[in-house]
Amino acid sequence: MSTGPQTQPPHSGGLSVLDGVAVLVGVVVGVGIFGFPPLVAQHADSTAMYIGFWLAGGLLMLVGALCYAELGATFPDEGGEYHYLSKAWGRQLGLMFAWARGTVIQTGAIAAVAFIYGDYAQRLIPLGDYGAALHAALAVVLLTTLNILGTRESKRIQVILSSLTVLALTSVMLAGLLSSAQAEPVVAAQPTGDGISVGMLGMGMVFVLLTYGGWNEAAYLSGELRDPGRNMSRVLLLGTLVVTTLYLLANVAFLQIFGLQALSQSTAVGADLMDLVAGNWAALALSLLICFTALSTINATILTGARVYYALGRDVPQLSMLGAWNERGSTPVRALLVQGAITLLLILFGALSQSGVEAMVAYTAPVFWFFMCMTALSLLRLRKLQPNVPRPFRVPLYPLLPLIFACCCLGLFVSSTLYAGLGALLGLLVLVLGLPLLLLRRQALVAKTVES
């Protein structure tokens, strides 16, 4: 772990622009494109607005990645947002982020993807009315067990599963764009006269940006690039262009086959498309492929998510047991067990909701966007607190772009809090329940001072 800013991190100079673009695209493009488009369609009143959502998501992805790239190039650290928030606002906010990531953000993300997996697995092996939730829970249990057995085994599976993502997306795009098949028209619901509210627009963007999720990993690319001051912007521009193009093509294919109304009612859009275009066997084959893609995402998130508990153990000695490391398997076993238990509780909550995916998005979104906003503001604060620190990459149009990004994050926080309902309130409640950790940390600091 780095202890201060470095102009040339230990691994500097390893990645070319092409390498960086490949990594960024590989991280961003995932199973969300097979789960979130129907939810985006539910918040759009026209195809133009629907496509506009995806274009706006690509633009915001670029602006956010530029902000994260400066933070990552200036303050390289494996702690990511935890490190930036702690440096800018103090360890108290960093500690609250660690709590939120472990109990809301990361676990909610695992549960959301698990429900997408469950919707497709239910097509293959029906398990009754709660089949999607049962499949989701089973996937979490099995992959958590795999990670407990050892990091090496988990990484081997990850390599195999990751290679299927682009294959699945390419199959759907080609099938939709080249086919003349169309879904049965769906009668649109009668308008209520209220139109699309600001809150609904905000929630539409929440689902879009979840599909674009992973762009913040650009913070970790900056320390690996050759000449990051010159090449970081190229990686981000090219990577954003590639991802946005892929997502636009996929969504044009969805609209061409389904139309906006039928798309909004699909529960497994990829399988439904292949069923219309190539028949039931093609739909089943794609469902299987998407299941593997979802398992890849779940496994990667479980692998990285459990590491956050080290931050809690380091800052709150009373929770140090969470950081226990199993040398044999090279895994944080207790952290994985706690993470798995929290995720299973969230799956139970989602199973009792109308839509498990929507419930998980509602649970995570307000907390996620609050800390994303504070991270964007960290860039402004650290420029002021440490103006002389070397910055290999600087955000263009400073301070305009960081302020735009912070305002967008704040708007998404407000929209998701006001519109998402019970799930949003539950996520915020869990965040508040972490406040006693600040007292425990203060007591530990006092005890350490007395001893010294």
C-alpha positions in Angstrom: 0.0 0.0 0.0 1.3 3.4 -0.9 2.0 5.8 2.0 2.1 9.0 -0.1 1.8 10.4 -3.6 4.1 9.0 -6.2 4.8 10.4 -9.6 6.0 7.0 -10.9 4.3 4.2 -9.1 6.0 0.8 -8.8 4.2 -0.6 -11.8 4.4 2.5 -13.9 5.0 2.2 -17.7 3.4 -1.2 -18.2 0.2 -0.5 -20.1 -0.1 1.0 -23.6 -3.2 3.0 -24.7 -4.6 -0.2 -26.3 -4.0 -2.2 -23.2 -5.8 0.5 -21.1 -8.8 0.6 -23.4 -9.1 -3.2 -23.3 -9.0 -3.3 -19.5 -11.6 -0.5 -19.2 -14.0 -2.0 -21.7 -13.6 -5.4 -20.1 -14.4 -4.1 -16.7 -17.4 -2.0 -17.8 -19.2 -4.3 -20.2 -21.0 -6.9 -18.2 -24.2 -8.7 -17.4 -26.1 -5.4 -16.6 -26.9 -4.9 -20.3 -29.0 -8.1 -20.1 -30.8 -7.0 -17.0 -31.3 -3.2 -16.8 -32.6 -2.1 -20.2 -36.2 -3.1 -19.4 -36.0 -1.0 -16.2 -34.6 1.9 -18.1 -37.5 1.6 -20.6 -40.0 1.8 -17.8 -38.7 5.3 -17.1 -38.7 6.6 -20.7 -41.8 7.9 -22.5 -40.3 7.7 -26.0 -37.6 5.8 -27.9 -35.7 9.1 -28.2 -35.6 9.5 -24.5 -34.6 5.9 -24.1 -31.6 6.3 -26.4 -30.9 9.7 -24.8 -30.5 7.9 -21.4 -27.7 5.7 -22.8 -25.9 8.6 -24.5 -26.0 10.7 -21.3 -24.8 7.7 -19.4 -21.7 7.4 -21.7 -21.0 11.1 -21.3 -21.3 11.0 -17.5 -19.1 7.9 -17.5 -16.4 9.9 -19.2 -16.6 12.9 -16.9 -16.5 10.7 -13.8 -13.6 8.6 -15.1 -11.6 11.8 -15.8 -12.1 12.8 -12.1 -11.1 9.4 -10.8 -8.1 9.3 -13.1 -6.6 12.4 -11.5 -7.2 11.1 -8.0 -5.7 7.7 -8.9 -2.7 9.2 -10.7 -2.0 11.7 -7.8 -2.8 9.4 -4.9 -2.3 5.8 -6.0 -3.5 3.5 -3.4 -5.2 0.1 -3.3 -7.9 1.6 -1.0 -9.5 3.6 -3.9 -12.3 5.8 -2.7 -11.6 4.9 0.9 -8.2 6.5 0.6 -9.4 9.6 -1.3 -12.2 10.3 1.1 -10.0 9.8 4.2 -7.3 12.2 2.8 -9.8 14.9 1.8 -12.4 14.7 4.6 -10.8 12.7 7.4 -10.8 9.1 8.6 -14.3 9.4 9.9 -15.9 9.7 6.5 -13.5 7.1 5.1 -14.6 4.7 7.9 -18.3 5.3 7.0 -17.6 4.6 3.4 -15.9 1.3 4.4 -19.0 0.4 6.4 -21.3 1.4 3.5 -19.3 -0.5 1.0 -19.4 -3.7 3.1 -23.1 -3.6 4.2 -24.8 -1.7 1.3 -22.9 -1.0 -1.9 -20.9 -4.1 -2.5 -23.4 -6.6 -1.0 -26.3 -4.9 -2.8 -24.4 -5.1 -6.1 -23.8 -8.8 -5.6 -27.5 -9.4 -4.8 -28.6 -7.3 -7.8 -26.5 -9.3 -10.3 -27.5 -12.5 -8.5 -31.2 -11.7 -9.3 -30.3 -11.1 -13.0 -28.6 -14.5 -12.9 -31.7 -15.9 -11.2 -34.1 -14.5 -13.9 -32.2 -16.4 -16.6 -31.5 -19.5 -14.6 -35.2 -19.8 -14.0 -35.7 -20.1 -17.7 -33.4 -23.2 -17.7 -34.4 -24.8 -14.4 -37.8 -23.5 -13.1 -38.0 -23.6 -9.3 -41.4 -22.2 -8.7 -42.7 -18.8 -7.8 -39.5 -17.8 -5.9 -37.2 -19.6 -8.4 -35.2 -16.5 -9.3 -34.4 -15.8 -5.7 -33.5 -19.4 -5.0 -31.2 -19.5 -8.0 -29.6 -16.2 -6.8 -29.1 -17.4 -3.2 -27.6 -20.7 -4.5 -25.1 -18.8 -6.7 -24.0 -16.6 -3.8 -23.5 -19.6 -1.5 -21.5 -21.6 -4.1 -19.3 -18.8 -5.2 -18.6 -17.6 -1.7 -17.6 -21.2 -0.9 -15.3 -21.2 -3.9 -13.6 -18.0 -2.7 -13.2 -19.5 0.8 -11.5 -22.5 -0.7 -8.8 -20.3 -2.3 -8.1 -17.2 -4.4 -6.3 -19.3 -7.0 -9.4 -21.4 -7.7 -11.6 -18.3 -7.9 -9.3 -16.6 -10.4 -9.2 -19.7 -12.6 -13.0 -19.8 -12.8 -13.0 -16.0 -13.4 -10.8 -16.3 -16.5 -13.1 -18.9 -18.0 -16.3 -17.0 -17.2 -15.1 -13.6 -18.3 -14.4 -14.7 -21.8 -18.1 -15.4 -22.4 -19.4 -11.8 -21.8 -18.5 -10.3 -25.2 -19.7 -13.5 -26.9 -23.1 -13.2 -25.4 -23.4 -9.5 -26.1 -22.2 -9.9 -29.7 -24.8 -12.7 -30.3 -27.6 -10.5 -29.1 -26.6 -7.5 -31.1 -26.2 -9.4 -34.4 -29.4 -11.4 -33.9 -31.4 -8.2 -33.2 -29.9 -6.0 -35.9 -29.9 -8.6 -38.7 -33.3 -10.1 -38.0 -36.7 -8.9 -39.3 -38.6 -10.6 -36.5 -40.7 -8.4 -34.1 -42.4 -9.0 -30.8 -46.2 -8.8 -30.6 -47.1 -5.1 -30.1 -48.0 -4.2 -26.6 -50.8 -1.7 -25.8 -49.3 1.2 -23.9 -50.7 2.1 -20.5 -53.1 5.0 -20.5 -51.3 8.2 -19.6 -52.1 9.6 -16.2 -51.5 13.2 -17.2 -48.5 13.5 -14.8 -45.9 12.8 -17.5 -42.3 11.7 -16.6 -41.3 13.3 -13.4 -37.8 14.5 -12.5 -37.6 11.6 -10.0 -38.4 9.0 -12.7 -35.7 10.6 -15.0 -33.2 10.3 -12.2 -34.1 6.6 -11.6 -33.8 5.9 -15.3 -30.2 7.3 -15.2 -29.5 5.2 -12.1 -30.2 2.0 -14.0 -28.2 3.2 -17.0 -25.2 4.1 -14.9 -25.4 0.8 -13.2 -25.0 -0.8 -16.6 -22.0 1.5 -17.2 -20.6 0.5 -13.8 -16.9 -0.1 -13.4 -15.6 3.1 -15.1 -14.3 4.2 -11.7 -11.6 1.5 -12.1 -9.9 4.1 -14.3 -8.5 5.3 -11.0 -6.3 2.2 -10.9 -5.3 2.3 -14.6 -3.6 5.7 -14.2 -0.7 4.4 -12.2 -0.1 1.6 -14.7 0.0 3.6 -18.0 3.0 4.8 -19.9 3.0 8.6 -19.8 -0.3 8.9 -17.9 -0.4 12.7 -18.3 -0.7 12.2 -22.1 -2.3 8.8 -22.5 -5.0 8.8 -19.7 -7.4 11.0 -21.6 -6.9 8.9 -24.8 -7.7 5.7 -22.9 -10.8 7.3 -21.4 -12.1 8.8 -24.6 -11.5 5.6 -26.6 -12.8 3.3 -23.9 -16.0 5.4 -23.4 -16.6 5.5 -27.2 -16.3 1.7 -27.5 -18.5 1.0 -24.5 -21.1 3.6 -25.5 -21.2 2.3 -29.1 -21.6 -1.3 -27.9 -24.5 -0.4 -25.6 -26.2 1.8 -28.2 -26.1 -1.0 -30.7 -27.4 -3.5 -28.2 -30.3 -1.2 -27.3 -31.1 -0.4 -30.9 -31.4 -4.1 -31.4 -33.7 -4.4 -28.4 -35.9 -1.6 -29.7 -36.0 -3.0 -33.2 -37.3 -6.3 -32.0 -39.5 -5.3 -29.0 -40.4 -1.7 -29.2 -40.3 0.4 -26.1 -43.4 -1.0 -24.4 -42.7 -4.7 -24.9 -39.0 -4.1 -23.8 -40.2 -2.5 -20.6 -42.1 -5.7 -19.7 -39.4 -8.2 -20.5 -37.8 -10.1 -17.5 -35.0 -11.7 -19.5 -34.5 -9.5 -22.5 -31.6 -11.4 -24.1 -33.4 -14.7 -24.0 -36.7 -13.1 -25.2 -34.9 -11.6 -28.2 -33.3 -14.9 -29.2 -36.6 -16.8 -28.7 -38.2 -14.4 -31.3 -35.3 -14.4 -33.7 -34.0 -18.0 -33.6 -36.4 -20.0 -31.5 -36.6 -21.6 -28.1 -33.3 -23.5 -28.4 -31.4 -20.4 -29.2 -33.0 -18.6 -26.2 -32.0 -21.5 -23.9 -28.5 -21.4 -25.2 -28.2 -17.7 -24.7 -29.7 -17.9 -21.2 -27.0 -20.4 -20.3 -24.3 -18.1 -21.7 -25.7 -15.1 -19.8 -25.8 -17.2 -16.6 -22.1 -17.8 -17.0 -21.6 -14.1 -17.6 -23.5 -13.2 -14.5 -21.6 -15.8 -12.4 -18.4 -14.1 -13.7 -19.6 -10.8 -12.4 -20.8 -12.2 -9.0 -17.5 -14.1 -8.5 -15.4 -11.0 -9.3 -17.5 -8.8 -6.9 -17.3 -11.4 -4.1 -13.5 -11.7 -4.6 -12.9 -7.9 -4.4 -15.7 -7.0 -2.0 -14.5 -9.0 1.0 -11.3 -7.0 1.1 -13.1 -3.9 2.3 -13.5 -5.4 5.8 -9.7 -4.9 6.3 -10.3 -1.2 6.4 -12.9 -1.7 9.2 -10.5 -4.0 11.0 -7.7 -1.5 10.7 -9.6 1.5 11.9 -11.8 -0.2 14.5 -9.8 -2.7 16.6 -13.0 -4.2 18.0 -13.7 -5.5 14.5 -10.2 -6.7 13.7 -11.4 -10.3 13.6 -13.0 -9.5 10.3 -9.6 -9.2 8.8 -8.5 -12.7 9.7 -6.5 -14.2 6.8 -6.4 -17.8 5.8 -2.8 -18.5 4.7 -3.6 -21.8 3.2 -6.2 -20.5 0.8 -4.9 -17.0 0.7 -8.4 -15.7 1.5 -10.1 -13.5 4.2 -12.5 -16.3 5.3 -14.4 -14.4 8.0 -14.9 -11.4 5.7 -16.3 -13.7 3.0 -18.7 -15.3 5.4 -20.0 -12.0 6.7 -20.3 -10.6 3.2 -22.2 -13.8 2.1 -24.6 -13.6 5.1 -25.5 -10.0 4.4 -26.0 -10.7 0.7 -28.3 -13.6 1.5 -30.4 -11.4 3.8 -30.7 -8.9 0.9 -31.8 -11.6 -1.5 -34.5 -12.5 1.0 -35.6 -8.9 1.1 -35.6 -8.8 -2.7 -37.6 -12.0 -2.9 -40.4 -10.4 -0.9 -40.4 -7.4 -3.2 -42.1 -7.0 -6.6 -38.7 -7.1 -8.4 -35.6 -8.3 -6.8 -33.3 -6.3 -9.1 -35.2 -3.1 -8.5 -35.2 -3.6 -4.8 -31.4 -4.0 -4.7 -30.9 -0.9 -6.9 -33.2 1.1 -4.6 -31.2 -0.2 -1.6 -27.8 0.7 -2.9 -28.4 3.8 -5.1 -28.7 6.6 -2.5 -25.7 5.5 -0.5 -23.6 4.8 -3.6 -24.3 8.3 -5.1 -23.8 10.1 -1.9 -20.2 8.7 -1.6 -19.6 9.2 -5.3 -20.5 12.9 -4.8 -18.2 13.2 -1.9 -15.4 11.5 -3.9 -15.9 14.1 -6.7 -15.7 16.9 -4.2 -12.5 15.3 -2.8 -10.7 16.2 -6.0 -11.6 19.9 -5.4 -10.6 19.8 -1.7 -7.3 17.9 -2.3 -6.4 20.5 -5.0 -6.8 23.1 -2.3 -5.2 21.2 0.6 -2.2 19.9 -1.4 -1.7 22.2 -4.4 2.0 21.3 -4.8 1.6 17.6 -5.1 2.7 16.3 -8.6 -0.3 15.4 -10.7 0.7 13.2 -13.7 -2.9 13.6 -15.0 -5.2 16.6 -14.5 -8.9 16.8 -15.2 -9.4 19.1 -18.2 -11.7 22.2 -17.8 -11.1 22.2 -14.0 -13.1 23.0 -11.9 -16.0 22.7 -14.3 -16.0 19.0 -14.9 -15.6 17.9 -11.3 -18.4 20.3 -10.3 -20.7 19.0 -13.0 -20.0 15.4 -11.9 -20.6 16.2 -8.3 -23.9 17.9 -9.1 -25.0 15.0 -11.2 -24.2 12.6 -8.3 -26.1 14.8 -5.9 -29.1 14.8 -8.2 -29.0 11.0 -8.5 -28.8 10.7 -4.7 -31.9 12.9 -4.3 -33.8 11.1 -7.1 -33.1 7.7 -5.8 -33.9 8.7 -2.2 -37.2 10.3 -3.0 -38.4 7.9 -5.7 -37.0 4.5 -5.0 -39.2 3.9 -1.9 -38.7 1.4 1.0 -35.4 0.0 -0.4 -33.8 3.4 -0.4 -34.8 4.1 3.1 -33.5 0.7 4.3 -30.1 1.4 2.7 -29.8 4.8 4.3 -30.9 3.3 7.7 -28.1 0.7 7.4 -25.6 3.5 6.7 -26.8 5.4 9.9 -26.4 2.2 11.9 -22.6 2.4 11.1 -22.3 5.7 13.1 -21.4 3.9 16.4 -18.2 2.7 14.6 -16.9 6.3 14.9 -17.3 6.2 18.6 -15.5 2.8 18.8 -12.6 4.2 16.8 -12.4 7.3 19.0 -12.3 5.1 22.1 -9.5 3.0 20.5 -7.5 6.2 19.7 -7.9 7.4 23.3 -6.8 4.1 24.7 -3.8 4.1 22.4 -2.9 7.6 23.5 -3.1 6.7 27.2 -0.9 3.7 26.7 1.7 5.7 24.9 
